[in-house]
């Protein structure tokens, strides 16, 4: 609902005429429909052009049809037309097209705007203008998005499929690490097997407007699964996990411990919200009294946090 409201505001803003003292308005387009060249063309929307508003040329009594590769959303606000002078007859539309018929040319210093919501979640806006040279009879709208594709769009599904294929190949090449990750996911979901050693820890520290608490330690097949609770006390920034580091403290230099898996639920902790992290690593040989340091790195940020002197 918020996206549609924003799109409507944008559409209405595009349709407003320029202030008289901010431009030199030219007279309205006077060309008759017979003087214009009918055009059929394609508008391609990519990640780079998604934030721009393409123009569609319309003219008095000329029908202009926009055809979409993805069906329109099935609701009453799938097609929204902002027209300050009521220049258009009510738009007609099918599952994949919108037909516009202006009663008159649009003023040169103003215009109208069209917003179309697609069934995959994408919302597209177009600026409607009248020009003296041509009019669009048919406009095919093609979406070629990857990074900013809506979750249900074909482009997003293709990207997801490629990611799953890459993850499958990675699992085949490192089945041992993949198995550890699987167990980590089970611990995160509180579905750990019965045959497991569990110990409460309860160590807490405050750092970088974050509250971190080591809650539990699971041990299974020589691996340790450390359950951490994180509270994001920042009022404005989310916190995402980039990775984890584990060190075994000793009398001399700390020894790095290889981390097999680090998972967080939810994937991003909103301001003033709490999440959990499970860090899995192979338990190294240690001497009596040795302790661990566990650090969590923030993704695209510097609010890294760590707990020292953990007895595991």
PyMOL commands that set and color helices and strands:
alter all, ss='L'
color gray80, all
select helices_A, chain A and resi 2-15+20-22+33-35+154-173+175-188
alter helices_A, ss='H'
color red, helices_A
select strands_A, chain A and resi 37-46+54-57+63-68+79-83+92-93+97-101+112-117+123-129+134-144+197-207+210-220+223-232+239-248+255-257+259-265+268-269+274-282+292-298+305-310
alter strands_A, ss='S'
color yellow, strands_A
deselect
rebuild
show_as cartoon
